[in-house]
Amino acid sequence: MTAQQLSMFQPLPVALPPVGEDVLTPSQFKTLMAIADAIIPSIKSAEGSDPTADLQLPRDDYALTVKTFDQLAKSSNGELDSFLAERPSDLEPFRDYIRRTLRDNVNDDVRKGTIFFLNALNTRVGSFLFTGSTTPIEARSVREREAIIKGWATSYLGPLQQGFRALTSLVKVAWLRTSPTLGKAADFPRAPVHGKPGKGFDYHFLSFEAGTEPEVLETDVIVVGSSCGGAVVAKNLAEDGHRVIVVDKGYYFTPEHLPMTEINAGFNLFESGGVINTDDNSVSIIAGAGWGGGGTVNWSASLQTQGFVRKEWADSGLKFFETPGFQKSLDRVYDRMGVSTEHIKHNVPNIKLAEATRQLGWAIRDLPQNTGGNQHYCGYCTLGCGAVEKQGPIVSWLPDAVKAGAQTIEGLKVNEIIFENREGKKTAVGVRGQWTSRDGEGKLLGPDRVTREVIIKAKRVVISAGTLWSPLLLLKSGLKVSTGIFKRYVLSQFQADPTLMKCVTSNSTNGLRAYKVLLISRNLDGKGHGVKLETTVMLPGWGLGFQLWTGGVDYKKLALKLKHMVGMIVLTRDRDTGRIYPDPTSGLPRIEYIPSAFDRAHTLEGIVALAKVHLVSGAEEIHTIIPGVPPFVRGARGANEQDLGIGDPKFQEWLGLVRRTGLGGPITSFGSAHQMGSCRMGVSERTSVVDPTGRVWGTEGLYVSDASVFPSASGVNPMVTNMAISDYISRHLSGNLKAEATSTLSAKL
């Protein structure tokens, strides 16, 4: 391998396990593929094509479409022809993605609902009710199918609206992640073109032989979860001389495998294939699930807890948050990860956006990054950092813990906290779970993988399984303490993802890898609730997955504009809440959360602000994800015509439509990458799950240390706040262990 090749990212492939048994019958799957081929159609001239297989265009319209697409694409005609002719049902990875998702990554209600919908379409009565004709949908032309699907979006039947949102979202994301032609046609590289591969830490995970009896281990502290909270706890306790074991249900992937493809990252580094939908499908939940959790897939954003949030928490009785001690915890986090703004390299879109906010007179600042003093400029880190520059848990905190003597176990799903009654107190003494090995080749797909029950006995149990899993583990372990809190305070931060995009005429690749380094603050009610505006990564599944589908040709055209897009998100500090509960069939997290009118109103203000930023920065088109709102198209301006900026009557008219339409529609979609507050911290057992030290009320020896303990929404990316709280909890816990050891020794003497 040449020196040049060694300095380039060439990630090793990560194979997915076999798909397994199909949950759909051949007839149901055929119907679903017919729908998919109408959402992302093969586009051909009417001459010599098949109307049931291709979206036919009259010859002149097809020629104009090819010309338009060719102007957008950065590919040869052969690649563009392949892109136009591509249909999802022909792609084995697409078919497998759909099968895998419906089998493994949706809850039973969604699965049954999908099967019911597809079965109904295969009956004469159901077909007539849902399509207006008794002819099966797969027997209709692609053009007719497309019109039917468009009609579902505005149907008076709620199930059809829900079906439209669910099916278009599934098909779009599956195609964006599996298309072999999109990357070539849009000139989107598989891996970063900036930076060079790095060397990761050499973990030596504990492993076990096959056996019918449980493997029993003993330690001082068992930490369940390797993400931001658990990693900090493990480092601090190990460095203080305590025996520590860190376990996680996820697996570690070396930098040579990173960044993964979007499809492989979804199934290996995220929960449920990449997305968990709320019960009403209005919010897509994105959460990390590999070794290192969310810290492995976040975007390096490293914001400290805001002053007004610290005051809010202190006013609730948690006085520590306004003390110098908590600031020291924040500073320790910054120091360990080398957080700063000094090494940021802005790309062209961020420079233009910064200038636009200056012209609008709005405050803006760089977003600190945890890059350890390196200039990190890739835009792919949500798929894992192959450069080993992002100082997340797997690069910093966990290696520190291991160097101090901590042991680690990957692939161990903890199912139960073990309790004993000691002096009349419910005392946590360990955990029980099931470990699953890698196969003989070190992969996760062979039939020779070993499973073994593992029991870990410990003096202290720290649950750092994350906002989705920590409350479920407490409930599964039989805890009755303050169970209403799970209902009241789950998801105490809701990140809306109404992304607006800017289209520029430049062929620069800068827009493709827009990295989130700018931040605009808003406080809309005077009490700290409101929004922040942040740039986002522009990988296909992220940049296009939330975009509205209004037709097959338009969506493929939009996909080719990816290289010219700049995506931004509205990050909403929500006031109102939902709940997490276990799925009665699978035990997986279920989420009941509907954004309130109060929080939707704030998000809408953020969308309006984003639109103004994009207009002033020179956007030719501005797209929202609000159903019923077409994109704003600037249009040509005469030689002597004045640029009126945001005062342009046409733009103001469009903003009026945005406000009138709002975010209350039945098919409006949101996203959440920051869940918190499901095991909130407080001073009363009646209104919280853990006390000010992180100890679960009504127990001894059991602690929670992750974002689930936030008393309310942090209003910023939660990593640093999570780590600082975990620094505080673990130092207090270490002091208790030392005092206990001293007391025991004194008693013996």
N, C-alpha and C positions, 0 to 999 in steps of 0.2 A: 504494500500500500504506500502511495506517495505521500510526501509531507503535506501537499495540498489537500489530499483526501483525508488525512488525519485531522486537519484543521476544520473540516466541514462536518455538519451534522448528517449522519447517515444512520438513523435509529434502527436497531435490530427489530425484526417483526415480532409481534406478540400474538400467538395463535389463541383463538377463543375455543372453549370446549365445544364438542358437538352440540347441535341444536336440540337433539332429543325428540321426544314424541310431540307431534303437532296437536295443538288443542283445537284446531279447526278441521272440519271435514273438507275433503277435496272440493265439494260444491261451495262451501263457505269461503274457502281460500280463493277460489276462482272469482267469486263475486268481489272480494276485497281487492284482488289484483285488477279487476276491471275498473274499479273506482280509482285505484292508484294510477292507472294508465290514463285516466281522464284528468287527474289533478296535475300530473307531470307527463304530458303527452309526447309521443313521437310526432314531430311536426314535418309534414311533407306536402309537396304539391299534389293537387287533386289528380293530376295525370299519373296514372300507373300506381296509385297507392290504394290501400284498403281502408275504407271508412270505419270499420270496426276495430282496426289496429292503430290507425294514425289519425291525427287531427289534420284534416285536409284543408288546404288553403287554395283559393284560385291562383292560377299561374302567376299573374301580376302581383297579387298580394304576397305570395310566397317569395317572389324575387325581391320585393321591397323588404320583407322580413329578413331574408338572408343578408341583404345590404346593411340593414340596421344592426343586425347581430355582428356582422363582420367589422363594423366600425367600433363596436364595443370590445370585441374579442382580441386577444393577443395570440392568435393561433393560425395555423395553416388552414386552408379551406377544408382539407380532409378531416381535421380535428373538429372544425365547426360543424361540418356535415354530420359527424358522429354524434356531436352534442345535440343537434336538432333532432336527429332520428332516435335518440336514446329513449327507451321506455323502461320504467322501473321493473315491470314483471319479467323482463329479460335478464335482470341482474341477480345472480345467485346471492351475493352479499346482501342485497336489498331484501330478497325473500327471506333469507335467514334472519336478518335483523327484525323483520316483522314477526316471524315465528317466535324468536327468542323473547321479544318484548311481550307478546301476548301470553306466553307461557310463564315467564319468570319475573317480569317486571311491572305488572299491573295487578291491582287487587282483584279479588274474585267478583266483586260487583261490576267492575269495568269489563272484565272478561265475559261475564254472563250477558252484560248489556250489549257488547259487541256481537256476540253470537246471536242474540235475539234479533238485533238489527239486520244482520246478514241473512238470517233465516227468513225474516219478514220479507226482505227483498226477493227471496226465492219463492214466494207464494203469490198467487194471482191477486188476492185481496191486499196483501201487504205491498206488493209492487204498485198496485193502483193507488193506494193511499200515499205511498212515499214518492212515487215518480209520475203519477197521473196516467199510467198505462199499465196494462196487464203483461206487457212484454218484459221479460227479465232484463235487468239493467245491463248484464254482460252481452246481451244480444243487440243492444242499441249501438248506434255509431258513437265514436268518441265525442263528436260535437254534441250529440244529444245528451250523453252522460255528463259532459261538462256543464251544460245548461241545467240539468237536474241538480247537480251538486251546488251550483250557484243559488238555485232556488231554495235549497235547505237553509241557507244563511239567513233568509228573511221570512222563513215559514212561520205560520201562526202556531205550529206544533212545536212545543218545547223540545221533545226528543230529537226532532230533525235538526234544530239549531245546535243542540249538544252534539249530535252526530257529525254535523259539519265541522265544528271546532275540533273535536277529537280526531276525526279521520284526516282532515287536512293537516293538522299539526303532526300526526304520526307519519304521514306519507312525506311531508316536506323534510322533516328532520332525518328520516331514514334515507331519503334520496341524497340529501346534502352530505351525509356521512359516508355514503357508499358509491356515489357516482364516479366512474372511472374517467369521465370526460370533462367534468366541470373544472377541475383543477387545471387541466391543460388549456381549455378554452378561455378561462378567466386569468390564466397565467398566475395561478396561486401555487406557490411552492409547497411541497410536502413537509419541509422542515425549515427552521430559521436559516436565513442567509447571512445573518450577523452573528458574531461570537464564535466560539469553538467549544467542542465537547470537554467536559470536566471529569474528574475521577471521584467516585462516590466513596462513602464510608463502607468498610468491610464488616458487615454485621455477621455474627455467628448465632443464629437463632437456635433455641433449644428444639430438639425433635425427639420423637418417642417411637418405640417399636409397637407393632400391633399387639393387642392384648384385650382380654375380656374384662379384666379388672381395671379400675381407674388408676391412672398415674397420679401419685400424690406428691406434691412439692410443698415446701415450707419457706416462708420468707418473713421479713418484717412488714413490708408494705406491698400489696398487689395493686397495680394501677391498670384499670380497665380502659384502654383507649390510648392511642399513640399520637393523637392530634395535638393542637396547640396547648390545651390545658394539661393533658396527661404528660406531655413531653417535658414541660417546665417542672411539674411536680416530681417526675422521675429524676431529673438532673439535680434539683435542689436536695432531695432526700438522699440520693446516692452520694453526692459530694459531702453530705453531712455525716456519712458513715453508716447509713442504714442499708440493710439488704432490701433490694427492690427488684420486682419482676414487672415488666410492662408487657401486656398482651393486647392483641388486636385481631379482629376477625378478618381484616384485610391483609394483603401481602405486599412485600417490598419488591420494587422493580428498579434495577440498577440504572444509572444514567445512560448506559449504552442503549437502553430501550426507550429513551425519552428524547423529545416529546413523542407520545404515542399518536396514532391516528385518532380522529374523533370517535370512531366507532369502538376502537379498542379501549380508549380512555374511559368511555362511557361505562363499559362493562367491568373494567378493572380498577378504576380510580374514583368512581362515583357510585352513589347509592342507586340501585334499581335501574341500571343501564344508562344513567345520566339524568333522569328526571323522575320525580314523584309528583303526581298531580293531586291537588286537594280534592275532596269528595265531590265538589261541583265542577271540577276541571277548570276553574277560573285561574288558578295559580299553579305555576310549575315550580316545584321545589328542587333546588340543585344543592347537593351536599356531597362532600368528599367521603370516600369509604376505603381507600387503600392505606398502606402503612404511611403514617404521617397525616392521615385524614385531610381536612380542608387546607391545612398548611402546605400540602403537596401540590394542590391545584389552584390555590388562590393567585391573585395578580400582583403580589408584592405590596399592595397598599398597606401602609403602616401608620395609622392615625391614632394619636393618644385620645383618651377619654376626654370629652369636652367638659369645660368648666361648669356649664349649666346643668349637665347631666350629673356630674359629681355632686353638685349642690342638691339636686333633686333626690339623689340616693342618700346623701347625708341627712337631709331633712326628714327622710322616712325613718331615721333612727340609726342608719349605718354610718356613724360619724367618721369611720376610718377613711372614707373616700375623699374627705377634705383635709386630711392630715399630710404632713411631709412624708410619712411612711409610705403612703400609696404612690406619691410622686416618685419616691425612690424605687418602688417596684416598676413603675413605668420606665424610669431611666435605665434600670438594669436590663429590661427587655430591649430597649433601643440599643444599648451598648453591646449586648451579646450578638445581635443580628446586624450590627453596623448600619442602622437605619439613618438615612439622611436624604437630602435633596441635592447634594453637591455633585453627584455623578450622573444625574439625569441627562439624557440626550433627547431633546424634543424632536419629533418628526414634523414634517411640514403641516399636516392637519392640526396638530396641537399648537404650533406657532400661530397659525391663522385663527384658531379658536381663541387663543389668548388675546390676540389683537382685537378680535371682535368684542370680547368682554370689556376690554379697555375702552373701546369706542362707546359701549353701552354704559360705561361708568360703574361697572359691577366689580366687586372684590373677587379676586382669584389668586390662588397660590398653587405652587407645585405640591404634588402628593408624595410624601416621603415613601421610600422604598427600602425593603430589607435585603439589600444586595451586597452587604459586607464590604462596602467601599469600592465596588466594581461598577463600571458603566454597563448596565444590562439592557440590551436593546433587541429583544427578539419578538415578543408578542404572542408566543406559543405556550407560555408557562402554565396556562390552565390545563395543559395536557401533560404536565410534568416538566421539570427543568433539567435538560440534558447538560447545561453548562455548569451546574452545581454552584451557581452564583446566588440564587435566591436562598436566603438563610432560613428556610422553614425548618420544621422539627426534624426531618430526616437528615439534614445537613449540619445542624447546630446542636440543638438541645438533646436529642437522643444519642448522638455520638458522645457528647459530654457525659451523659448518664452511664453509657456502657464503659467508657474509659474509667469512670469512678466505681465500677463494679456491678452495675445493674445488668440483669439478664433480660432477654427479650424473646417473645414467642409470637410468630405470625400465624394466621389461620386458626386462631382460637376464638370461637364465639362463646362468650359467657352467657349462660342461660339462667343463672340463679346466684343470688348472694346467700351464703350460709350464715345462719344465726345460731347463737346459744343464749340461754338465759343465765346470766351471771349476776348474782346478788340482786335478782329481781329486775335486771335491766336487759333489754333486747340488744345483744352485742354481736356485731358482725365479726366473724372469725375466718372468713375466706370466701371463695367463689367456686362454682362448678360450671364446666362448659365442655364443649366438644371441639377437639382439635382435628383439623384435616391437613394432611401433609401435601407437599408437592409430589409430582410423579417421579419416576426414576430418572427422568431427564431434566428435573428441576422446573418443570412446567406445571400448569394447572389444568391439564386436560386428559392425562393418561388414566387407564383403568386401574393402575396399581397404586393409587393414592390410599394412604392409611388414615383411618379415623380412630380416635381414641378419646374416651372420657378422661378429663383432667380435673383434678381438685387441687386448688392452691390454698393452703392455710396461711393466715397472716394475722399480725397484730392489728393492722389497720387496712381497710379496704377503701380505695379511692376510685370513684366512678367518673370517668372522663370520656364517656361514650358519645358525647355530643347531644345537642338539643333534641334530636329525634329519638335517640335510643336510651339516653340516661333515664328519663321518666318511665319508659317501658320496662327497663330492667328493675327499677324499684317496685313497680306494680307487679311484675311477674314473680318477684321474690316475696310477695305477700304483705308488703307494707300498706298500712291503712292510713298512715299519717297524712293529713291535709290533702287527701286525694282531689278535693275540689280545686286545688291550686293548679293542677295539671290542666283543668278545664278552663280556668280563668286566664292563665298567663302564658300559654304556649305561643310561640311565634311572636314574641313581643317586639320583633322588628320585622316589618314587611318591606321587602325591596321590590318596588314596582319596576317593571322593565319596559316601559313604553319607549322604545328606541326610535329616535328620529335620525334620518340619514341625510348626508349632503352628497350631492353628485358634482364632481368637478370634471373639467374637460381634460385635465392633465393626464398623461399616461404613467405618471409616477407611481411607484409601488408604496409610497409612504402611507397612503390611506389604508392599504390592505392590512398593515400591521399596526394600526393605531393603538398605542399603549396608554393605559389609564394613568395619566400623570397630572391632570389638572382637576381642580375642584372649585365649585362655586357654591357658596353657602346661602341658605335661605331659612328664615325663621318666620313662619307664616301666621302663628297665633300668639306670639309673644311668650309662649311657654315651652319653646324648644321643639315643637312639632312642626314639621315642614319637610323640605327636600334639600338634597345636594345633587348637583349635576356632575357626572363623571364621564370621561371618555371610556370606551370599552374595547376589548379585543375584538377583532373582526375575522375570526375563523368562520368558515361557511355556516356551520351549524349554529353559531352564536349570532353572527351578523345577519343571517337571512332566516333563521328558524322562526323568529317571532314576526317576521314581516307578513303582511296581509296577502292572502291568496285571492285574486280576483279573476283568475283565468290562467290556462296553461301557457299560452304564448307570453303573456305579461310576466308570469313568474320566471320563466326561463330567461326572459330579457332582463328582469331584475337581477337574476343570479349573475349574469355577465357584467353587471355594473358593480359587482363586489369590489373590484380593484379600485374603483373611483369613489368608494363610500367612506364616510366617517360616521361611526356609530357612537351615540351617547345614551346614557341611561339616567333616569330619575330615581335617585335613592331616597325613599320616603321613610322618615322616622314616624312610624305609625303610633297612634294612641290606643287603638282598639285591638282586640285580641281574638284568638281562636283556641283550639285544643288539639292535643295529640292523644290518640288512643290505639290500642293494638287491634289489628285486623283479626276478627274472630276465627278465621280459617288459617291464615298463615302466621299470625303473630307479628307481622311486619308493621311498621308505623303507618297509621292512617291519620290524615290531617283534615280537620274541619275548620276552614278559615275562609271567610268572605270579606274582602276589603270593605270597610264601612264607608258610608257617604262622606264622613269627615275626612278620612284618609284619602279617598278617591279625589276629593276636591283639592287637596294639597298636591296630589300627583298631577292633576290636570294643570295646576299653576306651573309645575315644573316643565310640563310639555310645552306650554306657551313660551316659557323662558328659553327652552332649548331651540324652539323654532326661531326666536329672535336672534339667538347666537348664530345659528346656521345661516340665516339670511344675511346678516351683517358680514359674515366671513366669506360670502360669495357663493353660497349654494345655488345650484341651478334647479335642483329638486329637493323638496323636503317631504319625507314620508313619516307618517305616524303608524302606530298599530291600532288605531281606533277604527273599528268597522264603520263603514259608511262615510269616511272622510278620505277623499282622493288626495294624492300628493299635491303639494303646491309646486307649480312650475313657473319659474321666474319669467321666461320669455325674453325676447330681444328688446333692447332699449334703443330708441332713435339716437342719432348723433348729437342732437341738441337737447335730448331729454334728460332731465335732472334725476339723479338717483335719490329717491325719497327715503331709502332705508326702511326701517320698520313702520314708517308712516305711510308707506305705499298703500293706496286704497285697495288694490287687489289683494295684497297680503293681509290687510286688516279684515277684509271680507272673509278671507279663508280662516283667520284666527277666530272670527265670530262663529263660523261653522264648527270649528274644533270645540269651542266653549259650549255651543248649543247641543252638540252631539254628546259630549261628555264621555265618562267612563262607566256608565251604568248599564250599557247594553248587555244582553244575555250571552254574546259570544266574544266580549272583550276579554283579553288574556293578559295576565301579569306574570312576573317571575320573582322568585325569592332565592337569593344565594346566601342570605344571612338570617338564620333562624336563631332565636335566643329566648331565654326566660321561661323555659318549661319546668324548671326546678328552682324557682326564684329564691333569692336570699332575702331574709328579713329578720325583724326582731320579735316576731310573734309566730308561734306555731299555727295559729289560726289563719294567717294570711301569707305564709311562705312555706317552703319545703326544707330549706337549710337555714341554720342560724348564721350569725355574722362570721363564724370561723369555717363555714362550709360543711359543718356536721349536720347530718339529716336529723331533723327533730324526732324525738322519741326513740332514738337509737344511741348506741355507743360504738365507736370504732368505725363508723361509716360516714364517708365524706363524698361530696360531689364537687368537681372542679373542672368546669368547662363553661361555655357560653350559656348553658341552660340556667346558671345561677344568676344571670343579670337581673337586677330588680325591675328593670324596664328596658326599652330599646336604647341602645347606645347612640344611634343616629349616625354612626360611622362604621366602616368595615371593622368587624369585631376582634380581629386577631390580637392586636396589642392589648386591648382591654382584657380579653380572655387570659392572656399570658400574665398580665400584671396581677389580676385577681388570683390566679393559680400560684404565682410567686408568693403572694401574701398567705394564702391558705397553706401551702406546703411548708413555709417557714414556721408558721404557728404549729402545724402538725409535728414538725421535727422537734420543736421545743417540748411538746407534750411527750413524745417518745423518749427524749433524753431525760426529762423529769421522772417519767415512769421507771426508766432503767436505774436512775439514781436512787429512787425510793425503794425499788426491789433490792438493790445492792445493800442499802442501809439496813433493810429489814433482815437480810441474811447475816450481816455483821452484828 
